[in-house]
Amino acid sequence: MNVESLRRICDDMVAAMTRAVEFAERAPHTEYEATSPGGEVTVRVSGAKELLEIQIDRRAKRTVDNLTLGELVTQTIRSAELLADDARAQLLDGTSIGGFAVGDVLRDPGELLSRFQPSR
């Protein structure tokens, strides 16, 4: 590996760290909202997956039994949290170091290491 390659990798690492810090600072203040398929429940969570609000439509109180409503709330919270996870994944997949997407490295570091192992 030559000096220029190392310099590029260092620049990539600095850029990746900058993006990660900016995302981490924004995440608690970024909100993600999900609504149940029938519109009975709407949930807002922060990028840090903090539950901010649950809204239950008035109709749901008359048309949905308590157990079903509880399931809808749980599923809708999970959907909102997945939106936050997707935002994090997009950041990681859109950030590369040395030509490798950070998201790929974090998902399967062994695969990356195998690329650098000498063939037998």
Biopython code that builds the backbone (N, CA, C, O; Angstrom):
import numpy as np
from Bio.PDB.StructureBuilder import StructureBuilder

atoms = [
    (1, "MET", "N", (0.857, -1.165, 0.000)),
    (1, "MET", "CA", (0.000, 0.000, 0.000)),
    (1, "MET", "C", (0.910, 1.237, 0.000)),
    (1, "MET", "O", (1.822, 1.351, 0.819)),
    (2, "ASN", "N", (0.648, 2.140, -0.915)),
    (2, "ASN", "CA", (1.500, 3.320, -1.020)),
    (2, "ASN", "C", (0.973, 4.465, -0.156)),
    (2, "ASN", "O", (-0.109, 4.384, 0.424)),
    (3, "VAL", "N", (1.758, 5.516, -0.090)),
    (3, "VAL", "CA", (1.433, 6.666, 0.763)),
    (3, "VAL", "C", (0.127, 7.323, 0.316)),
    (3, "VAL", "O", (-0.683, 7.733, 1.148)),
    (4, "GLU", "N", (-0.072, 7.422, -0.987)),
    (4, "GLU", "CA", (-1.305, 8.059, -1.491)),
    (4, "GLU", "C", (-2.540, 7.258, -1.091)),
    (4, "GLU", "O", (-3.567, 7.839, -0.740)),
    (5, "SER", "N", (-2.450, 5.944, -1.140)),
    (5, "SER", "CA", (-3.581, 5.100, -0.718)),
    (5, "SER", "C", (-3.872, 5.297, 0.760)),
    (5, "SER", "O", (-5.030, 5.395, 1.165)),
    (6, "LEU", "N", (-2.829, 5.354, 1.556)),
    (6, "LEU", "CA", (-3.013, 5.587, 2.997)),
    (6, "LEU", "C", (-3.613, 6.957, 3.262)),
    (6, "LEU", "O", (-4.454, 7.109, 4.148)),
    (7, "ARG", "N", (-3.188, 7.948, 2.503)),
    (7, "ARG", "CA", (-3.724, 9.303, 2.656)),
    (7, "ARG", "C", (-5.218, 9.315, 2.321)),
    (7, "ARG", "O", (-6.010, 9.944, 3.023)),
    (8, "ARG", "N", (-5.599, 8.619, 1.248)),
    (8, "ARG", "CA", (-7.026, 8.550, 0.877)),
    (8, "ARG", "C", (-7.840, 7.859, 1.965)),
    (8, "ARG", "O", (-8.940, 8.299, 2.299)),
    (9, "ILE", "N", (-7.297, 6.776, 2.516)),
    (9, "ILE", "CA", (-7.998, 6.059, 3.581)),
    (9, "ILE", "C", (-8.162, 6.959, 4.811)),
    (9, "ILE", "O", (-9.225, 6.984, 5.431)),
    (10, "CYS", "N", (-7.114, 7.688, 5.155)),
    (10, "CYS", "CA", (-7.202, 8.615, 6.293)),
    (10, "CYS", "C", (-8.249, 9.700, 6.039)),
    (10, "CYS", "O", (-9.035, 10.030, 6.927)),
    (11, "ASP", "N", (-8.257, 10.253, 4.820)),
    (11, "ASP", "CA", (-9.270, 11.257, 4.472)),
    (11, "ASP", "C", (-10.673, 10.671, 4.558)),
    (11, "ASP", "O", (-11.591, 11.319, 5.061)),
    (12, "ASP", "N", (-10.841, 9.439, 4.064)),
    (12, "ASP", "CA", (-12.142, 8.760, 4.151)),
    (12, "ASP", "C", (-12.560, 8.570, 5.603)),
    (12, "ASP", "O", (-13.730, 8.744, 5.945)),
    (13, "MET", "N", (-11.602, 8.213, 6.455)),
    (13, "MET", "CA", (-11.914, 7.983, 7.865)),
    (13, "MET", "C", (-12.344, 9.275, 8.549)),
    (13, "MET", "O", (-13.284, 9.277, 9.343)),
    (14, "VAL", "N", (-11.664, 10.361, 8.246)),
    (14, "VAL", "CA", (-12.032, 11.658, 8.820)),
    (14, "VAL", "C", (-13.433, 12.043, 8.354)),
    (14, "VAL", "O", (-14.252, 12.487, 9.159)),
    (15, "ALA", "N", (-13.715, 11.880, 7.074)),
    (15, "ALA", "CA", (-15.047, 12.211, 6.541)),
    (15, "ALA", "C", (-16.113, 11.323, 7.179)),
    (15, "ALA", "O", (-17.191, 11.802, 7.530)),
    (16, "ALA", "N", (-15.818, 10.031, 7.330)),
    (16, "ALA", "CA", (-16.777, 9.102, 7.939)),
    (16, "ALA", "C", (-17.049, 9.478, 9.386)),
    (16, "ALA", "O", (-18.197, 9.463, 9.829)),
    (17, "MET", "N", (-16.013, 9.809, 10.112)),
    (17, "MET", "CA", (-16.191, 10.207, 11.514)),
    (17, "MET", "C", (-16.995, 11.501, 11.613)),
    (17, "MET", "O", (-17.840, 11.645, 12.497)),
    (18, "THR", "N", (-16.735, 12.421, 10.724)),
    (18, "THR", "CA", (-17.479, 13.686, 10.724)),
    (18, "THR", "C", (-18.956, 13.428, 10.476)),
    (18, "THR", "O", (-19.810, 13.969, 11.178)),
    (19, "ARG", "N", (-19.263, 12.602, 9.478)),
    (19, "ARG", "CA", (-20.669, 12.276, 9.194)),
    (19, "ARG", "C", (-21.315, 11.556, 10.363)),
    (19, "ARG", "O", (-22.470, 11.824, 10.694)),
    (20, "ALA", "N", (-20.581, 10.641, 10.994)),
    (20, "ALA", "CA", (-21.127, 9.889, 12.122)),
    (20, "ALA", "C", (-21.417, 10.808, 13.306)),
    (20, "ALA", "O", (-22.455, 10.674, 13.953)),
    (21, "VAL", "N", (-20.515, 11.731, 13.591)),
    (21, "VAL", "CA", (-20.721, 12.665, 14.700)),
    (21, "VAL", "C", (-21.912, 13.581, 14.404)),
    (21, "VAL", "O", (-22.745, 13.825, 15.277)),
    (22, "GLU", "N", (-21.986, 14.080, 13.178)),
    (22, "GLU", "CA", (-23.124, 14.940, 12.808)),
    (22, "GLU", "C", (-24.433, 14.179, 12.938)),
    (22, "GLU", "O", (-25.424, 14.722, 13.426)),
    (23, "PHE", "N", (-24.443, 12.930, 12.506)),
    (23, "PHE", "CA", (-25.658, 12.115, 12.615)),
    (23, "PHE", "C", (-26.008, 11.890, 14.082)),
    (23, "PHE", "O", (-27.168, 12.016, 14.475)),
    (24, "ALA", "N", (-25.003, 11.555, 14.890)),
    (24, "ALA", "CA", (-25.246, 11.296, 16.314)),
    (24, "ALA", "C", (-25.782, 12.540, 17.020)),
    (24, "ALA", "O", (-26.603, 12.429, 17.930)),
    (25, "GLU", "N", (-25.330, 13.703, 16.613)),
    (25, "GLU", "CA", (-25.830, 14.946, 17.207)),
    (25, "GLU", "C", (-27.259, 15.250, 16.765)),
    (25, "GLU", "O", (-28.050, 15.788, 17.539)),
    (26, "ARG", "N", (-27.588, 14.906, 15.518)),
    (26, "ARG", "CA", (-28.938, 15.156, 14.989)),
    (26, "ARG", "C", (-29.950, 14.118, 15.441)),
    (26, "ARG", "O", (-31.123, 14.441, 15.632)),
    (27, "ALA", "N", (-29.516, 12.878, 15.615)),
    (27, "ALA", "CA", (-30.439, 11.758, 15.855)),
    (27, "ALA", "C", (-31.438, 11.998, 16.986)),
    (27, "ALA", "O", (-32.629, 11.750, 16.799)),
    (28, "PRO", "N", (-30.998, 12.469, 18.148)),
    (28, "PRO", "CA", (-31.986, 12.642, 19.229)),
    (28, "PRO", "C", (-33.048, 13.700, 18.897)),
    (28, "PRO", "O", (-34.121, 13.718, 19.501)),
    (29, "HIS", "N", (-32.745, 14.572, 17.943)),
    (29, "HIS", "CA", (-33.672, 15.655, 17.602)),
    (29, "HIS", "C", (-34.453, 15.372, 16.324)),
    (29, "HIS", "O", (-35.330, 16.148, 15.946)),
    (30, "THR", "N", (-34.140, 14.273, 15.664)),
    (30, "THR", "CA", (-34.843, 13.887, 14.446)),
    (30, "THR", "C", (-35.988, 12.965, 14.840)),
    (30, "THR", "O", (-35.812, 12.064, 15.660)),
    (31, "GLU", "N", (-37.146, 13.189, 14.262)),
    (31, "GLU", "CA", (-38.319, 12.397, 14.620)),
    (31, "GLU", "C", (-38.763, 11.537, 13.446)),
    (31, "GLU", "O", (-38.693, 11.944, 12.286)),
    (32, "TYR", "N", (-39.220, 10.340, 13.779)),
    (32, "TYR", "CA", (-39.733, 9.399, 12.796)),
    (32, "TYR", "C", (-41.140, 9.022, 13.222)),
    (32, "TYR", "O", (-41.403, 8.757, 14.395)),
    (33, "GLU", "N", (-42.034, 9.003, 12.254)),
    (33, "GLU", "CA", (-43.435, 8.748, 12.560)),
    (33, "GLU", "C", (-43.948, 7.566, 11.753)),
    (33, "GLU", "O", (-43.646, 7.428, 10.568)),
    (34, "ALA", "N", (-44.720, 6.726, 12.403)),
    (34, "ALA", "CA", (-45.349, 5.592, 11.734)),
    (34, "ALA", "C", (-46.813, 5.553, 12.154)),
    (34, "ALA", "O", (-47.175, 5.957, 13.259)),
    (35, "THR", "N", (-47.640, 5.056, 11.243)),
    (35, "THR", "CA", (-49.074, 4.930, 11.498)),
    (35, "THR", "C", (-49.483, 3.499, 11.191)),
    (35, "THR", "O", (-49.022, 2.904, 10.217)),
    (36, "SER", "N", (-50.349, 2.956, 12.028)),
    (36, "SER", "CA", (-50.836, 1.589, 11.804)),
    (36, "SER", "C", (-51.597, 1.536, 10.482)),
    (36, "SER", "O", (-52.096, 2.561, 10.017)),
    (37, "PRO", "N", (-51.692, 0.357, 9.874)),
    (37, "PRO", "CA", (-52.321, 0.233, 8.555)),
    (37, "PRO", "C", (-53.731, 0.825, 8.470)),
    (37, "PRO", "O", (-54.101, 1.403, 7.448)),
    (38, "GLY", "N", (-54.503, 0.685, 9.525)),
    (38, "GLY", "CA", (-55.860, 1.226, 9.509)),
    (38, "GLY", "C", (-55.965, 2.644, 10.020)),
    (38, "GLY", "O", (-57.059, 3.206, 10.065)),
    (39, "GLY", "N", (-54.848, 3.233, 10.406)),
    (39, "GLY", "CA", (-54.825, 4.601, 10.893)),
    (39, "GLY", "C", (-55.261, 4.760, 12.343)),
    (39, "GLY", "O", (-55.475, 5.880, 12.807)),
    (40, "GLU", "N", (-55.393, 3.655, 13.060)),
    (40, "GLU", "CA", (-55.857, 3.730, 14.441)),
    (40, "GLU", "C", (-54.806, 4.319, 15.384)),
    (40, "GLU", "O", (-55.143, 4.996, 16.356)),
    (41, "VAL", "N", (-53.526, 4.054, 15.087)),
    (41, "VAL", "CA", (-52.435, 4.458, 15.980)),
    (41, "VAL", "C", (-51.358, 5.177, 15.175)),
    (41, "VAL", "O", (-50.986, 4.743, 14.084)),
    (42, "THR", "N", (-50.861, 6.285, 15.731)),
    (42, "THR", "CA", (-49.719, 6.991, 15.161)),
    (42, "THR", "C", (-48.691, 7.159, 16.265)),
    (42, "THR", "O", (-49.025, 7.531, 17.390)),
    (43, "VAL", "N", (-47.435, 6.883, 15.932)),
    (43, "VAL", "CA", (-46.352, 6.915, 16.917)),
    (43, "VAL", "C", (-45.221, 7.772, 16.378)),
    (43, "VAL", "O", (-44.916, 7.742, 15.186)),
    (44, "ARG", "N", (-44.605, 8.535, 17.265)),
    (44, "ARG", "CA", (-43.394, 9.287, 16.926)),
    (44, "ARG", "C", (-42.279, 8.832, 17.855)),
    (44, "ARG", "O", (-42.472, 8.721, 19.065)),
    (45, "VAL", "N", (-41.096, 8.567, 17.271)),
    (45, "VAL", "CA", (-39.899, 8.241, 18.047)),
    (45, "VAL", "C", (-38.770, 9.142, 17.566)),
    (45, "VAL", "O", (-38.807, 9.675, 16.457)),
    (46, "SER", "N", (-37.765, 9.299, 18.426)),
    (46, "SER", "CA", (-36.586, 10.062, 18.028)),
    (46, "SER", "C", (-35.614, 9.133, 17.307)),
    (46, "SER", "O", (-35.788, 7.915, 17.294)),
    (47, "GLY", "N", (-34.591, 9.733, 16.710)),
    (47, "GLY", "CA", (-33.550, 8.939, 16.067)),
    (47, "GLY", "C", (-32.796, 8.075, 17.053)),
    (47, "GLY", "O", (-32.131, 7.117, 16.657)),
    (48, "ALA", "N", (-32.892, 8.401, 18.341)),
    (48, "ALA", "CA", (-32.289, 7.581, 19.392)),
    (48, "ALA", "C", (-33.283, 6.536, 19.898)),
    (48, "ALA", "O", (-33.043, 5.876, 20.909)),
    (49, "LYS", "N", (-34.397, 6.395, 19.184)),
    (49, "LYS", "CA", (-35.465, 5.427, 19.497)),
    (49, "LYS", "C", (-36.176, 5.719, 20.815)),
    (49, "LYS", "O", (-36.703, 4.815, 21.462)),
    (50, "GLU", "N", (-36.184, 6.965, 21.194)),
    (50, "GLU", "CA", (-36.940, 7.376, 22.369)),
    (50, "GLU", "C", (-38.389, 7.574, 21.936)),
    (50, "GLU", "O", (-38.655, 8.282, 20.965)),
    (51, "LEU", "N", (-39.311, 6.960, 22.639)),
    (51, "LEU", "CA", (-40.730, 7.098, 22.333)),
    (51, "LEU", "C", (-41.174, 8.500, 22.710)),
    (51, "LEU", "O", (-41.078, 8.895, 23.872)),
    (52, "LEU", "N", (-41.658, 9.254, 21.731)),
    (52, "LEU", "CA", (-42.044, 10.649, 21.962)),
    (52, "LEU", "C", (-43.549, 10.827, 22.115)),
    (52, "LEU", "O", (-44.014, 11.633, 22.921)),
    (53, "GLU", "N", (-44.304, 10.062, 21.328)),
    (53, "GLU", "CA", (-45.752, 10.272, 21.368)),
    (53, "GLU", "C", (-46.486, 9.066, 20.787)),
    (53, "GLU", "O", (-46.035, 8.444, 19.825)),
    (54, "ILE", "N", (-47.611, 8.759, 21.388)),
    (54, "ILE", "CA", (-48.541, 7.763, 20.848)),
    (54, "ILE", "C", (-49.886, 8.446, 20.736)),
    (54, "ILE", "O", (-50.400, 8.987, 21.715)),
    (55, "GLN", "N", (-50.454, 8.424, 19.547)),
    (55, "GLN", "CA", (-51.794, 8.971, 19.338)),
    (55, "GLN", "C", (-52.717, 7.824, 18.951)),
    (55, "GLN", "O", (-52.405, 7.034, 18.060)),
    (56, "ILE", "N", (-53.846, 7.745, 19.624)),
    (56, "ILE", "CA", (-54.846, 6.723, 19.309)),
    (56, "ILE", "C", (-56.071, 7.448, 18.792)),
    (56, "ILE", "O", (-56.651, 8.288, 19.481)),
    (57, "ASP", "N", (-56.454, 7.118, 17.584)),
    (57, "ASP", "CA", (-57.616, 7.736, 16.959)),
    (57, "ASP", "C", (-58.875, 7.419, 17.766)),
    (57, "ASP", "O", (-59.008, 6.318, 18.300)),
    (58, "ARG", "N", (-59.772, 8.351, 17.855)),
    (58, "ARG", "CA", (-61.007, 8.167, 18.627)),
    (58, "ARG", "C", (-61.820, 6.964, 18.145)),
    (58, "ARG", "O", (-62.429, 6.252, 18.943)),
    (59, "ARG", "N", (-61.820, 6.753, 16.845)),
    (59, "ARG", "CA", (-62.567, 5.606, 16.297)),
    (59, "ARG", "C", (-62.061, 4.283, 16.857)),
    (59, "ARG", "O", (-62.838, 3.355, 17.081)),
    (60, "ALA", "N", (-60.748, 4.204, 17.083)),
    (60, "ALA", "CA", (-60.159, 2.950, 17.562)),
    (60, "ALA", "C", (-60.709, 2.561, 18.926)),
    (60, "ALA", "O", (-60.837, 1.375, 19.229)),
    (61, "LYS", "N", (-61.029, 3.530, 19.734)),
    (61, "LYS", "CA", (-61.549, 3.249, 21.070)),
    (61, "LYS", "C", (-62.909, 2.555, 21.006)),
    (61, "LYS", "O", (-63.307, 1.850, 21.934)),
    (62, "ARG", "N", (-63.606, 2.766, 19.901)),
    (62, "ARG", "CA", (-64.926, 2.136, 19.736)),
    (62, "ARG", "C", (-64.885, 0.876, 18.886)),
    (62, "ARG", "O", (-65.730, -0.006, 19.041)),
    (63, "THR", "N", (-63.912, 0.785, 17.990)),
    (63, "THR", "CA", (-63.926, -0.304, 17.004)),
    (63, "THR", "C", (-62.881, -1.385, 17.223)),
    (63, "THR", "O", (-62.951, -2.444, 16.600)),
    (64, "VAL", "N", (-61.914, -1.138, 18.097)),
    (64, "VAL", "CA", (-60.826, -2.096, 18.291)),
    (64, "VAL", "C", (-60.808, -2.518, 19.759)),
    (64, "VAL", "O", (-60.855, -1.680, 20.659)),
    (65, "ASP", "N", (-60.738, -3.851, 19.989)),
    (65, "ASP", "CA", (-60.678, -4.318, 21.377)),
    (65, "ASP", "C", (-59.304, -4.007, 21.972)),
    (65, "ASP", "O", (-58.352, -3.724, 21.245)),
    (66, "ASN", "N", (-59.216, -4.063, 23.299)),
    (66, "ASN", "CA", (-57.988, -3.673, 24.006)),
    (66, "ASN", "C", (-56.759, -4.471, 23.586)),
    (66, "ASN", "O", (-55.686, -3.895, 23.407)),
    (67, "LEU", "N", (-56.896, -5.790, 23.426)),
    (67, "LEU", "CA", (-55.747, -6.612, 23.037)),
    (67, "LEU", "C", (-55.235, -6.235, 21.650)),
    (67, "LEU", "O", (-54.031, -6.098, 21.433)),
    (68, "THR", "N", (-56.160, -6.072, 20.728)),
    (68, "THR", "CA", (-55.783, -5.692, 19.367)),
    (68, "THR", "C", (-55.151, -4.306, 19.359)),
    (68, "THR", "O", (-54.171, -4.069, 18.652)),
    (69, "LEU", "N", (-55.710, -3.396, 20.141)),
    (69, "LEU", "CA", (-55.152, -2.051, 20.210)),
    (69, "LEU", "C", (-53.722, -2.094, 20.755)),
    (69, "LEU", "O", (-52.842, -1.398, 20.247)),
    (70, "GLY", "N", (-53.494, -2.897, 21.773)),
    (70, "GLY", "CA", (-52.146, -3.049, 22.316)),
    (70, "GLY", "C", (-51.178, -3.579, 21.277)),
    (70, "GLY", "O", (-50.041, -3.116, 21.183)),
    (71, "GLU", "N", (-51.630, -4.556, 20.493)),
    (71, "GLU", "CA", (-50.788, -5.098, 19.420)),
    (71, "GLU", "C", (-50.498, -4.043, 18.362)),
    (71, "GLU", "O", (-49.377, -3.953, 17.862)),
    (72, "LEU", "N", (-51.506, -3.244, 18.019)),
    (72, "LEU", "CA", (-51.307, -2.174, 17.034)),
    (72, "LEU", "C", (-50.295, -1.147, 17.536)),
    (72, "LEU", "O", (-49.447, -0.681, 16.774)),
    (73, "VAL", "N", (-50.385, -0.798, 18.815)),
    (73, "VAL", "CA", (-49.436, 0.155, 19.390)),
    (73, "VAL", "C", (-48.023, -0.415, 19.310)),
    (73, "VAL", "O", (-47.096, 0.273, 18.882)),
    (74, "THR", "N", (-47.863, -1.663, 19.718)),
    (74, "THR", "CA", (-46.547, -2.302, 19.702)),
    (74, "THR", "C", (-45.976, -2.361, 18.284)),
    (74, "THR", "O", (-44.814, -2.016, 18.064)),
    (75, "GLN", "N", (-46.784, -2.794, 17.336)),
    (75, "GLN", "CA", (-46.326, -2.902, 15.945)),
    (75, "GLN", "C", (-45.973, -1.535, 15.368)),
    (75, "GLN", "O", (-45.010, -1.407, 14.611)),
    (76, "THR", "N", (-46.742, -0.530, 15.720)),
    (76, "THR", "CA", (-46.496, 0.807, 15.179)),
    (76, "THR", "C", (-45.229, 1.402, 15.783)),
    (76, "THR", "O", (-44.480, 2.095, 15.094)),
    (77, "ILE", "N", (-44.983, 1.140, 17.059)),
    (77, "ILE", "CA", (-43.727, 1.581, 17.672)),
    (77, "ILE", "C", (-42.556, 0.928, 16.949)),
    (77, "ILE", "O", (-41.576, 1.595, 16.618)),
    (78, "ARG", "N", (-42.656, -0.366, 16.706)),
    (78, "ARG", "CA", (-41.570, -1.072, 16.002)),
    (78, "ARG", "C", (-41.362, -0.503, 14.604)),
    (78, "ARG", "O", (-40.225, -0.383, 14.148)),
    (79, "SER", "N", (-42.442, -0.156, 13.925)),
    (79, "SER", "CA", (-42.324, 0.426, 12.581)),
    (79, "SER", "C", (-41.599, 1.763, 12.622)),
    (79, "SER", "O", (-40.756, 2.041, 11.769)),
    (80, "ALA", "N", (-41.920, 2.587, 13.604)),
    (80, "ALA", "CA", (-41.248, 3.883, 13.730)),
    (80, "ALA", "C", (-39.766, 3.688, 14.055)),
    (80, "ALA", "O", (-38.913, 4.402, 13.527)),
    (81, "GLU", "N", (-39.463, 2.726, 14.919)),
    (81, "GLU", "CA", (-38.069, 2.441, 15.251)),
    (81, "GLU", "C", (-37.298, 1.933, 14.033)),
    (81, "GLU", "O", (-36.115, 2.233, 13.872)),
    (82, "LEU", "N", (-37.969, 1.167, 13.183)),
    (82, "LEU", "CA", (-37.319, 0.689, 11.951)),
    (82, "LEU", "C", (-36.962, 1.850, 11.027)),
    (82, "LEU", "O", (-35.939, 1.813, 10.343)),
    (83, "LEU", "N", (-37.803, 2.875, 11.009)),
    (83, "LEU", "CA", (-37.478, 4.062, 10.212)),
    (83, "LEU", "C", (-36.192, 4.713, 10.719)),
    (83, "LEU", "O", (-35.354, 5.150, 9.931)),
    (84, "ALA", "N", (-36.048, 4.772, 12.042)),
    (84, "ALA", "CA", (-34.816, 5.318, 12.626)),
    (84, "ALA", "C", (-33.622, 4.429, 12.272)),
    (84, "ALA", "O", (-32.547, 4.929, 11.941)),
    (85, "ASP", "N", (-33.815, 3.117, 12.342)),
    (85, "ASP", "CA", (-32.744, 2.181, 11.971)),
    (85, "ASP", "C", (-32.355, 2.340, 10.506)),
    (85, "ASP", "O", (-31.174, 2.299, 10.162)),
    (86, "ASP", "N", (-33.356, 2.523, 9.645)),
    (86, "ASP", "CA", (-33.081, 2.689, 8.210)),
    (86, "ASP", "C", (-32.253, 3.945, 7.948)),
    (86, "ASP", "O", (-31.373, 3.941, 7.088)),
    (87, "ALA", "N", (-32.532, 5.017, 8.685)),
    (87, "ALA", "CA", (-31.755, 6.251, 8.514)),
    (87, "ALA", "C", (-30.294, 6.004, 8.894)),
    (87, "ALA", "O", (-29.385, 6.482, 8.215)),
    (88, "ARG", "N", (-30.071, 5.261, 9.973)),
    (88, "ARG", "CA", (-28.709, 4.936, 10.404)),
    (88, "ARG", "C", (-28.024, 4.053, 9.359)),
    (88, "ARG", "O", (-26.851, 4.252, 9.040)),
    (89, "ALA", "N", (-28.763, 3.081, 8.833)),
    (89, "ALA", "CA", (-28.199, 2.178, 7.828)),
    (89, "ALA", "C", (-27.831, 2.936, 6.555)),
    (89, "ALA", "O", (-26.805, 2.653, 5.936)),
    (90, "GLN", "N", (-28.669, 3.899, 6.167)),
    (90, "GLN", "CA", (-28.362, 4.690, 4.974)),
    (90, "GLN", "C", (-27.082, 5.484, 5.168)),
    (90, "GLN", "O", (-26.278, 5.614, 4.245)),
    (91, "LEU", "N", (-26.894, 6.012, 6.363)),
    (91, "LEU", "CA", (-25.656, 6.740, 6.646)),
    (91, "LEU", "C", (-24.462, 5.802, 6.507)),
    (91, "LEU", "O", (-23.472, 6.139, 5.860)),
    (92, "LEU", "N", (-24.561, 4.622, 7.118)),
    (92, "LEU", "CA", (-23.439, 3.684, 7.084)),
    (92, "LEU", "C", (-23.181, 3.159, 5.679)),
    (92, "LEU", "O", (-22.029, 2.999, 5.277)),
    (93, "ASP", "N", (-24.246, 2.891, 4.932)),
    (93, "ASP", "CA", (-24.072, 2.373, 3.573)),
    (93, "ASP", "C", (-23.573, 3.452, 2.621)),
    (93, "ASP", "O", (-22.946, 3.144, 1.607)),
    (94, "GLY", "N", (-23.849, 4.726, 2.942)),
    (94, "GLY", "CA", (-23.415, 5.828, 2.094)),
    (94, "GLY", "C", (-22.044, 6.360, 2.450)),
    (94, "GLY", "O", (-21.558, 7.301, 1.823)),
    (95, "THR", "N", (-21.418, 5.766, 3.450)),
    (95, "THR", "CA", (-20.096, 6.206, 3.900)),
    (95, "THR", "C", (-19.096, 5.096, 3.600)),
    (95, "THR", "O", (-19.307, 3.940, 3.966)),
    (96, "SER", "N", (-18.012, 5.458, 2.933)),
    (96, "SER", "CA", (-17.029, 4.429, 2.611)),
    (96, "SER", "C", (-15.647, 4.830, 3.112)),
    (96, "SER", "O", (-15.302, 6.008, 3.204)),
    (97, "ILE", "N", (-14.887, 3.813, 3.424)),
    (97, "ILE", "CA", (-13.488, 3.993, 3.824)),
    (97, "ILE", "C", (-12.666, 3.030, 2.975)),
    (97, "ILE", "O", (-12.864, 1.816, 3.013)),
    (98, "GLY", "N", (-11.764, 3.586, 2.231)),
    (98, "GLY", "CA", (-10.921, 2.754, 1.377)),
    (98, "GLY", "C", (-11.707, 1.988, 0.334)),
    (98, "GLY", "O", (-11.306, 0.899, -0.076)),
    (99, "GLY", "N", (-12.828, 2.551, -0.101)),
    (99, "GLY", "CA", (-13.645, 1.899, -1.122)),
    (99, "GLY", "C", (-14.633, 0.874, -0.579)),
    (99, "GLY", "O", (-15.333, 0.223, -1.355)),
    (100, "PHE", "N", (-14.700, 0.722, 0.723)),
    (100, "PHE", "CA", (-15.629, -0.235, 1.336)),
    (100, "PHE", "C", (-16.694, 0.522, 2.110)),
    (100, "PHE", "O", (-16.376, 1.396, 2.916)),
    (101, "ALA", "N", (-17.968, 0.188, 1.869)),
    (101, "ALA", "CA", (-19.066, 0.814, 2.603)),
    (101, "ALA", "C", (-18.985, 0.394, 4.062)),
    (101, "ALA", "O", (-18.857, -0.791, 4.368)),
    (102, "VAL", "N", (-19.059, 1.367, 4.959)),
    (102, "VAL", "CA", (-18.964, 1.090, 6.389)),
    (102, "VAL", "C", (-20.057, 0.109, 6.815)),
    (102, "VAL", "O", (-19.815, -0.773, 7.639)),
    (103, "GLY", "N", (-21.254, 0.261, 6.255)),
    (103, "GLY", "CA", (-22.349, -0.654, 6.591)),
    (103, "GLY", "C", (-22.016, -2.093, 6.259)),
    (103, "GLY", "O", (-22.328, -2.996, 7.035)),
    (104, "ASP", "N", (-21.380, -2.321, 5.106)),
    (104, "ASP", "CA", (-20.993, -3.686, 4.726)),
    (104, "ASP", "C", (-19.969, -4.254, 5.691)),
    (104, "ASP", "O", (-20.039, -5.421, 6.077)),
    (105, "VAL", "N", (-19.014, -3.413, 6.078)),
    (105, "VAL", "CA", (-17.967, -3.863, 7.004)),
    (105, "VAL", "C", (-18.588, -4.247, 8.348)),
    (105, "VAL", "O", (-18.234, -5.272, 8.931)),
    (106, "LEU", "N", (-19.510, -3.425, 8.830)),
    (106, "LEU", "CA", (-20.119, -3.707, 10.131)),
    (106, "LEU", "C", (-21.030, -4.927, 10.084)),
    (106, "LEU", "O", (-21.140, -5.657, 11.069)),
    (107, "ARG", "N", (-21.683, -5.152, 8.948)),
    (107, "ARG", "CA", (-22.560, -6.324, 8.828)),
    (107, "ARG", "C", (-21.766, -7.620, 8.762)),
    (107, "ARG", "O", (-22.164, -8.633, 9.338)),
    (108, "ASP", "N", (-20.626, -7.581, 8.047)),
    (108, "ASP", "CA", (-19.858, -8.815, 7.875)),
    (108, "ASP", "C", (-18.365, -8.500, 7.802)),
    (108, "ASP", "O", (-17.783, -8.511, 6.717)),
    (109, "PRO", "N", (-17.738, -8.216, 8.957)),
    (109, "PRO", "CA", (-16.312, -7.884, 8.925)),
    (109, "PRO", "C", (-15.446, -9.045, 8.449)),
    (109, "PRO", "O", (-14.378, -8.820, 7.878)),
    (110, "GLY", "N", (-15.881, -10.269, 8.671)),
    (110, "GLY", "CA", (-15.106, -11.428, 8.234)),
    (110, "GLY", "C", (-14.960, -11.479, 6.727)),
    (110, "GLY", "O", (-13.916, -11.884, 6.217)),
    (111, "GLU", "N", (-15.990, -11.075, 6.012)),
    (111, "GLU", "CA", (-15.944, -11.074, 4.547)),
    (111, "GLU", "C", (-14.884, -10.092, 4.069)),
    (111, "GLU", "O", (-14.141, -10.379, 3.131)),
    (112, "LEU", "N", (-14.817, -8.934, 4.715)),
    (112, "LEU", "CA", (-13.808, -7.946, 4.335)),
    (112, "LEU", "C", (-12.410, -8.486, 4.608)),
    (112, "LEU", "O", (-11.511, -8.345, 3.779)),
    (113, "LEU", "N", (-12.231, -9.100, 5.767)),
    (113, "LEU", "CA", (-10.915, -9.653, 6.096)),
    (113, "LEU", "C", (-10.497, -10.738, 5.109)),
    (113, "LEU", "O", (-9.320, -10.865, 4.770)),
    (114, "SER", "N", (-11.478, -11.520, 4.652)),
    (114, "SER", "CA", (-11.136, -12.603, 3.718)),
    (114, "SER", "C", (-10.590, -12.054, 2.399)),
    (114, "SER", "O", (-9.846, -12.750, 1.709)),
    (115, "ARG", "N", (-10.939, -10.843, 2.045)),
    (115, "ARG", "CA", (-10.413, -10.242, 0.816)),
    (115, "ARG", "C", (-8.914, -9.973, 0.911)),
    (115, "ARG", "O", (-8.216, -9.917, -0.101)),
    (116, "PHE", "N", (-8.430, -9.808, 2.140)),
    (116, "PHE", "CA", (-7.028, -9.479, 2.339)),
    (116, "PHE", "C", (-6.185, -10.688, 2.722)),
    (116, "PHE", "O", (-4.970, -10.570, 2.884)),
    (117, "GLN", "N", (-6.815, -11.843, 2.868)),
    (117, "GLN", "CA", (-6.089, -13.060, 3.199)),
    (117, "GLN", "C", (-5.450, -13.606, 1.917)),
    (117, "GLN", "O", (-6.089, -13.625, 0.865)),
    (118, "PRO", "N", (-4.228, -14.036, 2.003)),
    (118, "PRO", "CA", (-3.612, -14.635, 0.801)),
    (118, "PRO", "C", (-4.341, -15.937, 0.445)),
    (118, "PRO", "O", (-4.740, -16.703, 1.322)),
    (119, "SER", "N", (-4.500, -16.162, -0.844)),
    (119, "SER", "CA", (-5.148, -17.398, -1.318)),
    (119, "SER", "C", (-4.236, -18.575, -1.065)),
    (119, "SER", "O", (-3.015, -18.487, -1.188)),
    (120, "ARG", "N", (-4.870, -19.686, -0.704)),
    (120, "ARG", "CA", (-4.060, -20.879, -0.443)),
    (120, "ARG", "C", (-4.208, -21.861, -1.541)),
    (120, "ARG", "O", (-3.600, -22.931, -1.498)),
]
sb = StructureBuilder()
sb.init_structure("model")
sb.init_model(0)
sb.init_chain("A")
sb.init_seg("    ")
for serial, (resi, resn, name, xyz) in enumerate(atoms, 1):
    if name == "N":
        sb.init_residue(resn, " ", resi, " ")
    sb.init_atom(name, np.array(xyz, "f"), 0.0, 1.0, " ", f" {name:<3s}", serial, name[0])
structure = sb.get_structure()
